[in-house]
Amino acid sequence: MLYMLTLPDKKLTLSLSSILVLVLFIASSVFAQTPKAGNKKNAAPAVVKEEIKTAPASDDSVADCSTLLGALLCNPYNLPKKKPIAGLVKWGFDERIRQEYWKNTGSLNKNANNSNYMRFRTRLWFEADPWQWLNLYVRFTNEFRAWFSSHAASDLDEVVFDNIYFKIKRPFGLPITAQMGRMDLKYGDGFVIMEGNPLDGSRTRYVDGIKGTLHLDDFKTDIDALVLDLNRTDNKFFKFNPSDKNLNEDQVRLYGYYLTSKLLSEFNDLKIEQYYLYKDSNGRTDALQLKLSTFGGRVSGKIIDNLTIAGEIAGQFGKQGAVNREGLGGKLELRYAIPDFIFSPVIKTGYMGLSGDDPDTQRIEAWDPVLSRWFSPNVLMWSLLSREYPNSGNRPAYWSNLHMYHVGMEACLFPWWKFLMDYQSFWCDENTFKGSTGFGNGNKRGDLIQIINKIKFNKNWSSDCVVETFSPGGYYGNSPDSAVYFRWQIVFQY
């Protein structure tokens, strides 16, 4: 069932689920109920300012609709995120409506085509725990785009199994957990493992495979053993209205382990992570066959009151085709929360370095982002970095060959509104493409300013708005044009 919305020279096809979300939005505004005075059970829950998350209310409570925002977006029925069916199955869904606008982001040429489109992503999930030691989970996802420029209008696109796995938790009291199937994985802040499908953007980020965990409880340590498989297209599970989207340029398998320890958590709440990952990437040509080992570690936690640190470093070695390949990557960030100050401000600064390929050597020294192509301190650079994959050409969001220095701040303007601003200065590690089309002789990539507003209306509704501007440096030639990225979105979770 479709609804056709006609704009000048464009037809935008909206899914029924998107319309239902808009109906829910209007209905929640019309039928919002104000809690009865004196009823403590119906009082507004506490707010954690640092994360702008509303503390969960009890199942029979009613959200606070006394404020203007609360009245507009109140959920009068206080729908829980997990709804048991006959005491066994829980389910939920979310709808994300997003607009993205990209200006000069690929070519830094103001005469090139810009992109402006809407994205509609719908996800429906079911979860069951038939026994204490067994967890079953499945999630369906559909996303389609409607273009205002550069492309024709889209259809409904395919519905895929975004997650489908089972998890066996500590069987017979043994200190092990096994998870098998299609799952989302993220370690640390996503520096090496975060994204399994870089070519479909944020529609999905799953990986297929097995994760086995050894729990060393006495040492507050978990060791995950990983066997992961990533395909060029989704050919493992049935799809509704299949469109055979490209998910990866190569067929990729990843083997390794990831250790997470809180043994030192009593000492300033420190968390230690260490990993070894072996990536076997089957490229379309012999020169793109990649066999690469990554060995690294991460430390995060509080240094002193109000000051936290997160640092990570990793080295790489292996072969790409017949050529030796190596790389080095790392990042460091400091965050200081100013105590007893209006708006609870946080000052942050940091550095990230990813090695680049020296064109004067026989080997490749460029950092490979493993499974973290969409790991990012910003969005705009994804497009600019896509032209720089060694010996291959375009690969979106291929983070490599850069030094980034940044300083920024965060503030809670209201309990439901978080404001973030960041200045980022980008430099190349090696001017690998000096003299090529679109590249100059300099080492400075450019300066980027990022402004983000995040709003949490209540536990069901949230929104954010992102603006990024990039002023290119000499790395991109003599007269490149500035670039702009803009995004707004609203999310409903049930």
C-alpha positions in Angstrom: 0.0 0.0 0.0 1.6 3.2 -1.1 0.9 6.9 -0.9 2.2 9.2 -3.6 3.2 12.7 -2.7 3.9 14.9 -5.7 6.4 17.8 -5.6 7.4 20.0 -8.5 9.0 17.8 -11.1 9.4 15.0 -8.5 7.3 12.1 -7.2 8.3 10.9 -3.8 7.1 7.5 -2.7 6.5 7.2 1.1 6.2 3.9 2.9 3.1 3.2 4.9 5.2 2.9 8.0 6.5 6.5 7.5 2.9 7.8 7.4 2.0 5.8 10.5 4.8 7.5 12.4 3.5 10.9 11.3 0.0 9.9 12.4 1.4 8.8 15.8 3.1 12.1 16.1 -0.1 14.0 15.5 -2.2 11.7 17.7 0.3 12.0 20.6 -0.1 15.8 20.4 -3.9 15.8 20.3 -4.5 13.2 23.0 -1.6 14.0 25.4 -2.7 13.7 29.0 -1.4 15.7 31.9 -0.5 13.6 35.0 -2.7 14.1 38.0 -1.3 16.3 40.8 -0.2 14.5 43.9 0.3 11.2 42.2 4.0 10.4 42.8 3.8 7.4 40.5 3.0 9.7 37.6 5.8 12.2 38.4 8.3 13.1 35.7 11.4 10.8 35.9 14.8 12.2 36.7 17.1 13.4 33.9 20.7 12.6 33.5 22.1 15.8 32.0 25.4 14.4 30.8 23.8 12.0 28.4 20.4 13.7 27.9 18.6 10.5 28.6 15.3 10.3 30.4 15.5 7.8 33.2 13.0 4.9 32.5 9.7 5.2 34.1 7.6 2.3 35.4 5.3 0.5 33.0 2.2 2.1 34.5 3.4 5.7 34.8 2.5 8.6 32.5 5.1 10.9 30.8 5.3 14.5 32.0 3.2 16.7 29.6 3.3 19.9 31.6 6.0 21.6 29.4 5.4 22.8 25.9 7.7 20.2 24.4 6.1 17.5 26.6 2.6 18.5 25.4 3.6 18.4 21.8 5.4 15.1 21.9 4.0 13.3 25.0 3.3 9.6 24.9 0.0 9.4 26.8 0.1 5.6 26.9 3.8 5.4 28.0 4.5 2.6 25.6 7.4 0.5 26.8 10.3 -0.3 24.5 10.0 -4.0 25.1 6.5 -5.5 25.0 6.1 -9.1 26.1 3.8 -11.3 24.1 2.4 -14.1 26.3 5.4 -13.6 28.6 7.9 -14.9 26.0 8.4 -12.6 23.0 9.2 -8.9 23.1 9.0 -6.7 20.1 9.5 -3.1 19.0 10.1 -0.8 16.0 11.7 2.5 15.1 11.3 4.9 12.3 14.0 7.4 11.2 13.2 10.2 8.8 16.3 12.1 7.7 17.2 14.7 5.1 20.8 15.0 3.9 22.3 17.8 1.8 25.8 17.6 0.3 27.4 20.6 -1.4 30.7 20.2 -3.3 31.7 17.4 -0.9 33.0 15.0 -3.5 34.9 17.2 -6.0 35.2 20.6 -4.1 33.9 22.1 -7.3 30.9 24.5 -7.0 29.8 23.6 -10.6 29.4 19.9 -9.8 26.0 18.4 -8.9 24.9 18.5 -5.3 22.9 15.9 -3.5 19.7 16.5 -1.6 17.5 13.6 -0.5 15.2 12.2 2.1 15.9 8.8 3.8 13.2 6.7 5.4 14.4 3.8 7.5 12.0 1.4 9.3 13.1 -1.4 11.6 11.0 -4.0 13.3 12.4 -6.4 15.9 11.4 -9.5 17.9 13.3 -11.0 20.9 12.6 -14.1 22.9 14.3 -15.8 25.9 12.7 -19.2 26.0 15.2 -20.3 28.7 17.5 -18.3 30.9 20.5 -19.5 28.9 19.1 -18.9 25.4 18.3 -15.6 23.6 16.8 -15.3 20.2 16.7 -12.0 18.2 15.5 -11.0 14.7 15.3 -7.5 13.2 13.9 -6.5 9.8 15.0 -3.3 8.1 13.8 -1.3 5.1 15.3 2.0 3.9 14.6 4.0 0.8 15.5 7.4 -0.5 13.6 10.1 -2.2 15.7 12.5 -4.2 15.2 16.2 -4.6 18.3 16.5 -6.9 20.9 14.4 -8.7 18.7 11.3 -8.9 15.2 10.1 -9.8 12.7 9.2 -7.0 13.2 5.8 -5.3 10.8 3.0 -4.8 10.2 1.1 -1.5 13.4 -0.9 -1.9 14.1 -4.2 -0.2 13.3 -5.5 3.3 16.2 -7.4 4.8 17.1 -9.4 7.8 19.2 -6.8 9.5 19.9 -9.0 12.6 19.1 -12.6 13.1 21.0 -14.6 15.7 20.8 -16.8 18.8 22.9 -16.5 21.9 23.7 -19.2 24.4 24.6 -17.7 27.8 26.8 -19.6 30.3 25.4 -23.1 29.6 25.6 -25.5 32.6 27.2 -22.7 34.5 30.3 -22.6 32.3 32.0 -19.2 32.0 31.3 -19.0 28.2 28.8 -17.3 25.9 28.3 -18.1 22.2 26.5 -15.9 19.7 25.9 -17.0 16.1 24.2 -15.4 13.1 23.9 -11.8 11.9 24.6 -9.2 14.5 25.8 -5.7 15.1 29.3 -5.4 16.6 31.2 -2.4 18.0 34.2 -2.3 20.3 35.5 0.8 22.0 34.5 3.8 20.0 34.5 1.9 16.8 38.1 2.6 15.7 38.6 -0.9 14.2 35.3 -2.7 14.5 32.0 -0.9 13.9 30.7 -1.3 10.4 30.1 -4.4 8.3 28.4 -2.9 5.2 30.1 0.4 4.2 28.3 0.8 0.9 24.8 1.1 2.2 25.6 3.9 4.7 23.8 3.8 8.0 21.0 1.5 6.7 22.7 -1.5 8.3 26.0 -2.2 9.9 25.7 -6.0 10.7 28.3 -8.7 10.3 27.7 -12.4 9.8 29.6 -14.8 11.9 30.3 -16.3 15.3 31.3 -14.6 18.5 32.4 -16.7 21.5 33.2 -15.1 24.8 35.2 -16.5 27.7 34.3 -14.8 31.0 37.1 -14.4 33.5 34.9 -13.1 36.2 37.6 -13.1 39.0 39.6 -10.8 36.8 36.7 -8.7 35.5 37.8 -9.7 32.0 36.0 -10.9 28.8 37.8 -12.4 25.8 35.8 -12.5 22.6 36.9 -14.9 19.8 35.6 -13.7 16.4 35.0 -15.4 13.0 33.2 -12.9 10.7 32.1 -13.0 7.1 31.2 -10.0 4.9 29.7 -10.3 1.5 29.6 -8.1 -1.5 25.8 -8.4 -1.5 23.4 -10.0 0.9 23.1 -13.6 -0.4 22.6 -15.5 2.8 19.0 -14.7 3.8 15.7 -14.3 2.1 14.8 -10.7 1.1 11.4 -9.1 0.4 11.4 -7.1 -2.8 15.1 -7.8 -3.4 17.3 -5.1 -5.1 20.7 -6.8 -4.5 22.4 -3.7 -3.0 26.1 -3.6 -3.0 27.4 -3.8 0.6 31.2 -4.3 0.2 33.7 -4.0 -2.6 35.3 -7.2 -1.6 34.5 -10.6 0.0 36.0 -10.2 3.5 36.7 -12.6 6.3 37.9 -11.6 9.7 39.4 -13.7 12.4 40.8 -12.7 15.8 40.1 -11.9 19.4 39.2 -8.8 21.4 39.9 -8.6 25.2 38.0 -6.2 27.4 39.1 -5.8 31.1 37.9 -3.8 34.0 40.5 -5.3 36.4 41.7 -1.7 37.1 38.2 -0.3 37.4 38.7 0.4 41.1 41.6 2.7 40.0 39.9 5.6 38.4 37.4 3.3 36.6 40.0 2.4 33.9 39.0 0.0 31.1 41.7 -1.8 29.1 41.1 -3.4 25.7 43.6 -5.4 23.5 43.0 -7.1 20.2 44.5 -9.0 17.3 42.5 -9.2 14.0 43.4 -10.9 10.7 41.6 -9.6 7.7 41.4 -11.7 4.5 39.9 -9.6 1.7 39.2 -11.2 -1.6 39.4 -8.3 -4.1 38.2 -8.3 -7.7 41.8 -8.3 -9.0 45.1 -9.9 -7.8 46.4 -6.4 -6.8 43.5 -6.0 -4.4 43.9 -9.3 -2.5 44.5 -8.1 1.0 45.8 -10.3 3.9 46.4 -8.0 6.9 47.1 -8.4 10.6 46.1 -5.6 13.0 47.4 -5.7 16.6 46.4 -2.9 19.1 45.1 -1.8 22.4 42.9 0.9 24.0 42.7 2.5 27.5 39.9 4.7 28.7 38.7 6.0 32.0 39.0 8.8 34.5 42.4 10.4 35.2 41.3 12.7 38.0 37.9 14.1 39.0 36.0 15.5 35.9 38.9 14.6 33.5 38.6 11.5 31.3 40.9 10.0 28.7 40.5 7.6 25.8 43.5 6.5 23.8 44.1 3.8 21.2 47.0 2.7 19.0 47.3 -0.2 16.5 49.9 -1.5 14.0 49.3 -3.4 10.8 51.4 -5.7 8.6 50.7 -8.1 5.7 50.4 -8.1 2.0 48.2 -6.5 -0.7 48.6 -8.6 -3.8 52.4 -9.2 -4.2 53.3 -6.0 -2.3 54.1 -5.7 1.4 51.6 -3.6 3.3 51.9 -2.0 6.8 50.2 0.7 8.7 49.9 2.6 11.9 46.9 4.3 13.5 45.9 5.8 16.7 43.8 8.4 18.5 43.7 10.2 21.8 41.0 12.3 23.4 40.7 14.3 26.7 37.4 15.5 28.1 37.0 17.8 31.0 33.6 18.4 32.6 33.6 21.9 34.3 32.0 21.3 37.7 29.2 23.4 39.2 28.8 25.5 36.1 25.7 26.5 34.2 24.8 24.2 31.2 27.2 21.5 32.5 29.8 22.3 29.9 32.4 19.8 28.7 35.7 20.8 27.0 37.3 18.3 24.7 40.5 18.1 22.6 42.2 15.3 20.8 44.3 13.9 18.0 44.0 11.1 15.4 46.8 9.9 13.2 46.4 7.4 10.3 49.5 6.5 8.2 49.5 7.2 4.5 51.3 5.6 1.5 54.7 6.9 0.7 54.8 7.0 -3.2 58.6 6.7 -3.2 58.7 3.2 -1.7 57.8 -0.2 -3.1 55.5 -1.1 -0.2 52.1 0.3 0.9 52.1 2.1 4.2 48.5 3.3 4.3 46.4 2.5 7.3 43.5 0.2 6.5 40.3 0.9 8.6 39.5 -2.8 9.0 35.8 -2.9 9.8 35.3 0.8 10.7 34.8 2.7 7.4 32.0 4.7 8.9 33.8 5.4 12.2 34.1 9.2 12.0 34.6 12.4 13.9 32.5 14.0 11.1 30.4 13.1 8.1 31.8 15.4 5.4 35.2 13.9 5.1 33.7 10.5 4.1 33.2 11.7 0.6 36.6 13.4 0.2 38.5 10.3 1.4 36.7 8.1 -1.1 39.2 8.8 -3.9 42.3 7.6 -2.0 42.2 3.8 -1.7 45.7 2.5 -2.7 45.7 1.0 -6.2 42.0 1.0 -6.5 40.3 4.4 -6.6 36.9 5.2 -5.1 36.0 3.6 -1.8 33.6 5.7 0.3 34.7 6.6 3.9 38.1 5.0 3.5 39.8 6.6 6.6 43.5 6.7 6.0 46.5 9.1 5.4 45.6 11.9 7.8 46.4 13.8 11.0 43.5 15.4 12.7 43.7 17.9 15.6 40.5 19.1 17.2 39.1 21.1 20.1 35.4 21.5 21.0 32.8 21.8 23.6 29.5 20.3 24.7 26.7 21.9 26.8 23.3 20.9 28.1 21.2 24.0 27.2 18.2 22.3 28.7 17.8 18.8 30.2 16.4 17.7 26.8 18.7 19.7 24.5 22.4 19.1 24.0 24.6 21.4 22.0 28.0 20.3 20.5 30.6 22.3 18.5 34.0 21.1 17.2 36.9 22.6 15.2 38.9 20.0 13.3 42.2 20.7 11.4 43.1 18.0 8.9 46.6 17.3 7.4 47.8 14.4 5.2 50.5 12.0 6.4 51.8 11.6 2.8 50.9 13.5 -0.3 50.5 10.3 -2.3 48.5 11.8 -5.1 50.6 15.0 -5.7 50.1 16.2 -9.3 47.0 14.1 -9.9 43.7 15.6 -10.9 42.1 17.3 -7.9 45.2 17.2 -5.8 47.9 19.9 -5.1 51.4 20.1 -3.6 50.4 21.0 -0.1 50.0 18.9 3.0 47.0 20.6 4.6 43.7 19.0 3.8 41.7 21.8 5.4 39.7 23.0 8.3 36.2 21.7 9.4 33.7 23.2 11.7 30.9 21.0 13.1 27.8 22.1 15.0 25.3 19.5 16.3 22.1 19.9 18.2 20.5 16.8 19.9 17.0 16.9 21.4 15.5 14.1 23.4 11.7 15.0 23.7 10.8 11.9 25.7 11.7 8.2 25.6 10.0 7.7 22.2 10.9 10.8 20.3 14.3 12.3 19.5 15.9 14.5 16.9 19.2 16.0 15.8 20.6 18.5 13.4 24.2 18.5 12.0 25.9 21.3 10.1 29.5 20.9 8.8 31.6 23.3 6.7 35.0 22.5 5.2 37.5 25.0 3.9 40.1 23.0 1.8 43.8 23.5 1.9 46.7 23.1 -0.5 46.4 19.3 -0.5 43.4 19.7 -2.9 45.0 22.0 -5.4 45.1 25.8 -6.0 41.5 26.9 -6.0 39.1 24.3 -4.6 35.7 25.4 -3.4 34.4 25.0 0.2 32.0 22.2 1.0 28.9 21.9 3.2 27.1 19.0 4.7 23.7 19.5 6.4 21.4 16.9 8.1 18.3 16.8 10.2 16.4 13.8 11.4 13.6 12.7 13.7 13.4 9.3 15.2 10.5 7.5 16.8 11.2 4.4 18.9 8.6 2.0 20.3 
